[in-house]
Amino acid sequence: MAITPLPTPPSRSAPSTFSTLADAFIAALPVFVTEANAQAAALELNDTTDASASSVAIGTGAKTFTVTAAKSFQPGMWLVIADDAAPSTNAMYGTVTSYATDQLVMDIKAFLGTGTKTAWTISQSAPMNLLTELTTAINTAYATVASHATTSAIWAAAGNIINFTGTETITDFPAAGQAGSQRFLICAAACVFTHAGNITVQGGATYTAAAGDVAIVTALSTTTFKVNIIRQTETGTGAAVMATNSTLVNPALGTPASGVLTNCTGLPLTTGIVPGAANLKVFTDAAGAAPEWAAGYYVGTITRAMTGASGDVAYSGLGFKPSLIIFSGGVSTKAIATYFGYSFGANKYAMWNYTYVTASAVAFNVSYCIVLAEAAGQQQNAVVKTYDADGFTLTWTLIGTPTTQDAQILYVAFR
């Protein structure tokens, strides 16, 4: 802009015009001062305003621009560097680190937008106090980014709040502009955040998101990330449950796939047991692995030759391992003592009468549980040797030479 020329100044050599010229000259000085100051400001602005065609990615940190030489850029000076095509959308703010010849090195403190630009306008800016407490709301932009295993472009998105689409399994993110950067991903579908490598997922385990879940991604460094999850759907009330020393109050667990209830108390007796038929009882199966329903007893008969040789005989078909057996029996073809006996663990007992041999004679024995006696010294005796998985084994002892005939034995075995 041009400065208006001053009028002819007064001169003492021309006294007749001195007063008139002096008044005009003095009256023009205020306009001259205003126009001179404006010109000086324009000159200073030109020294701190420039253009650059350097290819530079928008972001924080050190950035170098090729500019015009002989400018007045000074270390510490604040500049705004704006994209020519969209200066209100893409811009960087920072301080001059150094300026030599045509190389301007900036320390970018804050930025708008994203991308790599090649046409910049550089201007001096008022200092930015980035630590000043905010007293107004911050309205963040909203963008859409498709999920990808390793290149989900969340840091290049045009917003901090992101509609995160797709169902990819994410194993890494691209490098962030700086540590501390955050993005809020609103999951549109069941994408997966893998707890491994550069990603640490809340809870220490890989997480499959549901639609509506929010994943907060924080850059711990430019290449390592923390993912925290805000679930869309939760049930119950109260505080969140942590991994150790947690107490659940009246939880509805549904049908767990597995679990150990060794230390649980107060469980109903029918818990985990399928109802059985009427009048059956609950027992543990032979493998000791599960409950089962059964009658719990077995009634059977044994035919024993009175002349049978001593030795072990196994009896099976009970369907369980007995713990108590009660025996009774005799013969119908010849007088023989009838008896009653039992075996329970290592305990055994037999009682028999000699009514058909000796009137009103009764005998007891704690060595056998079966005693078949025709007379003193003419007997077939037995004791339970083992309780087997499907029955029991008797050890028979032949005493003397009893008459050739069969004895009938009735027994009731209890589980």
C-alpha positions, 0 to 999 in steps of 0.5 A: 500500500502507498503512503500519502505524500506529505505537503510542502513543508514550511520554510523560514526563508518564506515568512509570508507562507510559513504559517500556512504551510506549517499548519498543513504539514502538521495536519498531515502527520497523523495520516502519515503515521498510520500509513507508515505503521501499516507498511511496516506491519506488512513488511514484517508479515511478509518476512514470516509468511511463505508457501511450501511445496514439501510433501509432508504428512499431517501429524505431530512431531518434527516436520521439515519444509522447504521454504524461501530463503531470507525470511524472519523465522526464528526458533520458538516462533509459533506458526500455522501451516495450512493445506492450501486446498482445505486450510480449515480442515487440514492444518498443523500448529507448532514452533520453529525448531530451526531455520537455515537457508531454505529449510524450516524445521518445525515441532508440530504440537497439534493438528487438524485432519489427516493425509500427506499434502504438497501445497502449504501456506505458512503464517505466523500464529499466536502461541497456543497454550496446550496445557490451559484447562478447557472450559468449553465442550470439545466436539469430536468428528465421527468417521467410518473405518473398515476392520482389517487384520493389521491395517485398520486405518483408525489413526488416519480417520477424520474423527476420534469416534469411529463406526468400526465395520466388518468382522475381521480378526485384528492382530495389530494396528498401524503406527499411531502419530504419537503415544497417548493417541486414542480412538473410540471404535463402535463395533458394527459387527463381531470383530475380534481383538487378539490379545497378543503381540502389540495389542493388550486386551482388557482382561488379558484374553482375546475378545470377540465383540458384539455389535454395539460394543465400544473398543477404546484403543490407546496408543501406549507407544506409536506401535503398541496398543491397549484395548479396553472394552465397554460392552453393549449388553450386560446383565445383573447389578452391582460392581464389576467382577474381577478375576481374583477373590470375587463374590457372586451374589445370586448369579444365574449361571445358565448351563456351564460347560465345565466347573469344579464345585468341590468347595461349594455348600448348600447345593440341593441333593438333586443338583446334577441328577436326572430323576429316576423311577419311583422308589429307586435310590441314588448311588455313585456309579462303579467308576465313581464318576457320576450318580445313578439311580438303582434299587440298591439290592439284589435277591438271588439263590445258590444251589450247593452240593453238600459233597462239593469240594473246598475252594472259591466260587464266584457268583455274579449278575448283581449289577453292582458291588455289594457291601452287605449280604444276608444268607439263609437256607437248608435242604428239603430232602434230608434233615439238615440244620437251617441257618441264618447268616450275614457278611458285612465287610470283614464281619461275618456271623452264622446262626443255625438250629439242629431241630431236625438233628437234635431237638431245640439245638442252636449254634453260633459261629463267627468264622462263617456266614454260611453253615450247612450242617447235617451233623457234627463234623458233616458240613459245608461252610462258606465265607465271603472272600471278596466283594466283586464289581458284579457280585461276590466270591465265596470260599467253601470249606467241605468238612467230613463226608456229608450225604449226597444232596443239594442245599438251597441258599437264598441271599439278599445283597445290598449295595 
